[in-house]
Structure formats: structure tokens, C-alpha cells
Amino acid sequence: MGTDTVRTDAADEAAGRRREQRGWYFYDWACSVYSTSVLTVFLGPYLTEVAKSAADADGYVHPLGIPVRAGSFFAYSVSLSVILAVVIMPLVGAAADRTGRKKPLLAATAYVGATATAGMFFLDGDRYLLGGVLLVVANAAQSVAMMLYNSYLPQIAPPEERDAVSSRGWAFGYAAGSLVLIGNLILFTAHEAFGISEGMAVRICLASAGLWWGAFTLIPLNRLRDRRRPAGESAGTTAPGLRQLAATVRDMRRHPLTLSFLLAYLVYNDGIQTVISQASVYGSEELDLEQSTLIVAVLLVQILAVGGALGMGRLARRYGAKRTILGSLVAWTLILAAGYFLPASAPLWFFVLASGIGLVLGGSQALSRSLFSHLVPPGKEAEYFAAYEMSDRGMSWLGPLLFGVTYQLTGSYRDAIISLVAFFVLGFALLMRVPVRRAISDAGNPVPDRI
């Protein structure tokens, strides 16, 4: 084979890889709108109001005959969706690895989630049970689809490109979340000018997230390729979800350094997720800030997370992903310390805090994903990313528990927010102990020059 032919083949391969990467970015662009507009901003308060309208004189609703306080219905629905996802993810991940057919599974889960989200348009009156079912389906489907999406990363990006590719994916997601949230807030705040009620505005915002998700999912489905297993290689069988999870954990014990990184990620990511979920409570209850201030802060986080993800991706190319993540954990600790001393009724300082969160949020998550991709044994991408996604979504309960217990014991949200420093300090210590170069080699993957 001539030199020119080899160069042409290499150029064609690189072009094909870039095409897949661009398609891959667009799934984050498609589905992040659900996380931002639906889960973070609109659905919780709206579904709670719908549940309250259906409640009895004591403030309880009765799904399937079970008494549930209306104010807890949204939280319980989210918890149920996480349990469902934990059961399904190992099953789907193992099937994806054994058959090599990730794309049909990604399409199925994405469109189940998008359809359920679009169906939230019909959530009005006292239809709280419909809202709960749609939330459970959409949230579980999004978790499973994200697991499949993440598992493409080792296949579409060589080791030296993964930090940058993962960071761009997160940046695409935050950019989409910001863009749609701006449109949603215009519709919501000016609903009277559009001739619609506030409830109708919320329902349109919810449904538009589902339509956006479904429409832009067509791009990755068009560009991503399935990698079929070689002929003669056993496809195996797929065990029920929890048994498959146990099998995955047993396999991960053969790669203890990969498991060590996952433990570190579980700890510090629990802290990150708790800060995100409790920041609005801290702002409203402790700092006495208006709802409009909190919504603007969410938007500010989304916008700055785009630049933060890309900027930390560049830092990783210079200093390595592990060092950059460790630096971000130091930054998270300083942010919480600053949050403890924030004065009440001072929106400007809360916006400064939100800016700090935005700058480290996207990079922390993007680089954690790319670093984990180096630690996954070849051929087990979806199976291992199922465990990773469960660490991301299914195990983030210790932080809220610590936050709640601290507040209950002290009566201070300032003490509650500073208690979360423990997750970043412990996560830092655990990550420091992981020899990532040896972990990558033990997983059977090439070790990048800088990691």
C-alpha cells in the first residue's frame, strides 16, 4: 500500500471521526434542555401546585391508595424514577455492549423520554398522577439514554482528544439550556402579553423541552455509528437488571483502580449535585432572595458553564485531567466557604457566587467523564458507564441528607451549606490516591502523554 493511500485512509478516518464527534455533541444539545427547564426550573413548583389542588382537606393525595403529602409528591416521583433507572441501566448497558447496537437503544430511550416530556402539556387541573407518571418515565429514560450517550466517548475519540471532546459536549448542553431557558423565561414573565395564563405558559415551556429533545436527537442518530461485535464473539445473555449490576460490580473488582476512581467521583459529585439542588433553598430561605433573582442565577450558571467547560478542557490539555479536577475541587471548597459568609438580601453577591459555580461546574463534570472513559476496559463501555451514571444520578442522596440533618440540628442554612465541604475534601483525598496512569494501563487502554 502506497504512502499516499495510507495518508488518504488516515484523513478519511479523521474526517469520519470528527463527523461523529459533532453528531455526538448534539445529543447534549438535545437533552440538556430537559434538565434545565423541566427539572431545575419549572416542573417541581408546578407539579406541586397541581398535587395541592388535588389534595384532601389534610393536604394529602392518594396515588394507588397511598397517602402522600402533596408537597412531597414531586420529590417522591424523582426518587422513584431513580430507582427505575438503577434497575434498567445495567440491563441496557450490558445489552448494548454484547450486541454492539447502541444506536437503536439510544433512539428508543431518547424518544420515550422526549414523548413523556412533551406530554406534560396535558398536565393541568388536578392531574397530579399523570404528572408523576410522565416525570418517572422521562427522568428514567433520560438517565438510560445519557448512559448510552456517554459510552460512545471512548469509541469516537482517541485518548488524546477525549478531554476536549467531552468538554465540548458539556458546553453544547449548557448553551442549549441557556438558549431555551431565555425563551422560556420571556414567555413565562410576559404570559399576559401573549394572551395566555401562567399555567399555560408553564405547560408550553415543559412541552417545548420535549419537542426540542426529540428534534435534535435526529442529528446524533444520523451521525453516530454502531460498532458490531466481531463474528464468532459470544454475545452472552443479559441478566435481570439488579443481577446484571452485581455482575458488573464483580467485574469491576478485577479493576480495583477503576473502582477507586468511581468511589472518589461518587463522593465529590454528590457534593456538586447537592450544591446545585440546594442553592435555591439557601438563596430563598437564608439570603431572603426573590424567585426572579434565583431564576436569573440559574441562567447565569448555565451561560458561564459553557466557557467553564471549554476553559477547563484547555487546562486539562496542559496540566492533565486529574490535576484539573483536583483544582476544581479546591475551587468548589472556596465557593462554599464564600457562600457561608454571603450577606442576606444582596443579589449581587449571590450572582458572584453563581458565576463561580458556573465556571467550575461544566469542567468538573466533563473532565470526570473523559477521565473515566480511559479507565473502562474495551468492549465494556456501556456496562461501565451504567455504573458511572448511577453514581451520577442514583447515589446522590448523602449530600441532601447531610444538608437536611445539619439544618435540623443547627437551624442554620449557613451551617448546612458549609457542611458540604466534607464531600469535596474527601473526594479530593480519594482522587489523589488513584494512580491514573496505572489504572489506565490495567484497564487495557493506551496511556496518553498527559493525563
Steps between C-alpha positions, in 0.01 A plus 500: 500500500647834396571791732237715330236232554588471868475878538166505321363223722621681812344827382171325424504335842566833673222669302257222588598526865444876504159452337400256773631731770294791368193276495578382854513859629146554379351241733613715793348796313176302466447359849654761733193718450304239696735527799501880496147610416303200622677364808686805628251782437140422411375150579561483876296806601231438236446130579489583870222753436308247291535244780380755757191570290418128510577458871245421768424725796813376679726582207549141378463339158446126467682344201408130491334550837825607670474822704768746384534860612448716191817697564706178491350355181759648263795381712354150530444485124862594435615232747281237331646595160852451636412155635353404162811625320731309736317177411494567124846650435714189562263293287510741206874564537586131486270448202664792317850361555409143410315584181686814395160659421513814710329729254157329495505492880599867513219585257242304700588648839541855366163501328322340795637782715426771245143375449434489875636854535289632212200331663540730801302754297191311617593541868231736625219514752548225758682250275785452746518125438549555126780742585663248731488222240640725226779620732598145597507387136684809370760509776577126485520511118734799512732319742517189281549704182781702661674178598491382137609844376796512739611151400567621145784726621778234501395392151484838327804670657857371535654545847670830421169658382259388772534788744431752222215296348331441835534869590346608170207266558430655840539848351244418229257383769535810714470725193173334401371517857577872513341574162174319570479627858521858373207432267309327779552788741381753241182299447449443873555856617304658211223240479227762528641685199475173306138457610552181700484406866803433715412130516473479122840671469657239728339215304633643173848528653487138616373368167749706299785326683368164381463622140853646507637172640332291234584727207873538567546131587468436125849647448698254718287212374599596146873532571591247769599150389446166667806282555385143457678220685736291287350187351529202731529709816247395756212732556419343834175544681359797678406445864222687674597854595616456861677171423675669209605783731648244741684337208637838391622575853668158517675573171606842627670332796748365245586866435526641854656827388201569273278428798710736714446784253127427491488522880678836496262624230198378697611706801589832339219482244253453785628832633463667158146372450398610850634852447301522176178369653519693830640834383152638428378392845801673656436810293130528581496386864833627637582792269139618453528529121209531256402220259597719204852537646533123534387439141749755367770326708411164338529660157834656595632160605391348168665770290832506689514119510553507121822699533596312815477162331707613201752683717558206732534277194792719391651484848477121486700494177775690678492358853310172460139412585573371850682815612233722347221310678693526828532875443125523439432325833710764674293765319174334614626511859579871474158567342323335795714694746406824320134394498505462877588868541261641235290787639121469489291702252802564277424363149830626357710281727275202429560558127875503569463164676292363209774614262757301693279191492446536125873528428589172678177301451529398134873430513476283812238281335651492151850405615368238741319336209804507271735373772267211579486409131873417516437259790234288323614163360444481121167344407333587832433869438123505548510256792757706692336831411179359648683481834637851439156640423359338812776670701393825333124464546414206720736556792469875553302477822764529771557870431134603534477279810801671661364841398160421654636345818740791556215748462280295731770493771617862470204687349747677269519465123848653520618205708322267259673644192847498659452135606523404133872587501550148638410347163759705312776444756438125512459479122830687455679258734354192327582627151856589604555134591400369155808437280319576175782395266515155657120485509482570126765238425331241723173558312678407175500848345784713358629761746489859364810717526316732740224378728 
